């Protein structure tokens, strides 16, 4: 994961801008209208969303791709309980 930025905080959910490094091991370019992503921490769902602009992945390379993701209060609460119990996010 390259970067996480808080976009908006609501009563029941939080919007985040997440940049992930996406790899293309193929010999040809790949192009997508969008890529869906789910972020898990400690084997529990944390957030999900999709890339915002269309994505082009050059052959045999990794590129940073921005995603708009949403996390719910429930998912963040479960992660917080794990941190309180172990002192870390796995």
C-alpha positions as CSV (number, residue, x, y, z in Angstrom):
1,X,0.0,0.0,0.0
2,X,1.5,3.4,-1.0
3,X,-0.8,5.9,0.8
4,X,-4.0,6.4,2.7
5,X,-5.8,9.8,3.2
6,X,-9.1,10.5,5.0
7,X,-11.5,12.1,2.5
8,X,-14.7,12.4,4.6
9,X,-16.1,11.3,8.0
10,X,-19.8,10.5,8.4
11,X,-21.8,9.2,11.3
12,X,-21.8,5.6,9.9
13,X,-19.0,5.5,7.4
14,X,-15.7,7.0,6.4
15,X,-14.4,7.7,2.9
16,X,-10.7,7.2,2.2
17,X,-8.4,7.8,-0.7
18,X,-6.1,4.8,-0.9
19,X,-3.3,4.4,-3.4
20,X,-2.2,0.8,-4.1
21,X,0.6,-0.4,-6.2
22,X,-0.9,-2.7,-8.9
23,X,1.4,-5.0,-10.8
24,X,1.1,-6.3,-14.4
25,X,3.4,-9.3,-14.9
26,X,2.2,-9.8,-18.5
27,X,4.1,-9.0,-21.7
28,X,1.2,-6.7,-22.9
29,X,-0.5,-3.6,-21.5
30,X,-3.7,-4.1,-19.6
31,X,-6.5,-1.4,-19.6
32,X,-9.5,-1.2,-17.3
33,X,-12.4,1.2,-16.8
34,X,-12.0,0.6,-13.1
35,X,-10.6,-1.9,-10.6
36,X,-12.5,-2.9,-7.5
37,X,-10.6,-3.4,-4.3
38,X,-11.2,-4.7,-0.8
39,X,-8.9,-3.9,2.1
40,X,-8.6,-6.4,4.9
41,X,-6.7,-6.1,8.2
42,X,-6.2,-9.0,10.6
43,X,-8.4,-11.2,8.3
44,X,-11.4,-8.9,8.7
45,X,-12.9,-6.5,6.2
46,X,-11.8,-2.9,6.6
47,X,-12.9,-1.0,3.4
48,X,-13.9,-1.5,-0.2
49,X,-14.2,0.6,-3.3
50,X,-13.0,1.2,-6.8
51,X,-10.3,3.0,-8.8
52,X,-11.6,6.4,-9.9
53,X,-10.0,7.1,-13.3
54,X,-9.5,4.5,-16.0
55,X,-6.3,2.4,-15.3
56,X,-3.6,1.5,-17.8
57,X,-1.0,-1.0,-16.6
58,X,2.2,-1.1,-18.8
59,X,3.7,-4.5,-19.4
60,X,5.9,-6.0,-16.7
61,X,5.6,-3.1,-14.3
62,X,3.8,-1.8,-11.2
63,X,2.0,1.5,-11.0
64,X,0.3,3.4,-8.2
65,X,-3.5,3.4,-8.7
66,X,-5.8,5.7,-6.7
67,X,-8.9,4.1,-5.2
68,X,-11.9,5.7,-3.4
69,X,-12.9,3.3,-0.6
70,X,-15.5,3.4,2.2
71,X,-15.2,1.9,5.6
72,X,-18.1,1.4,8.0
73,X,-18.1,2.2,11.7
74,X,-18.7,-1.5,12.3
75,X,-15.5,-2.5,10.4
76,X,-13.4,0.2,12.1
77,X,-14.8,-0.8,15.5
78,X,-13.8,-4.5,14.9
79,X,-10.3,-3.4,14.0
80,X,-10.1,-1.1,17.0
81,X,-11.0,-4.0,19.3
82,X,-8.2,-6.1,17.8
83,X,-5.7,-3.3,18.3
84,X,-6.8,-2.9,22.0
85,X,-6.4,-6.6,22.5
86,X,-3.0,-7.1,20.8
87,X,-1.6,-3.6,20.5
88,X,-1.2,-3.9,16.7
89,X,-3.0,-4.3,13.4
90,X,-2.0,-7.5,11.7
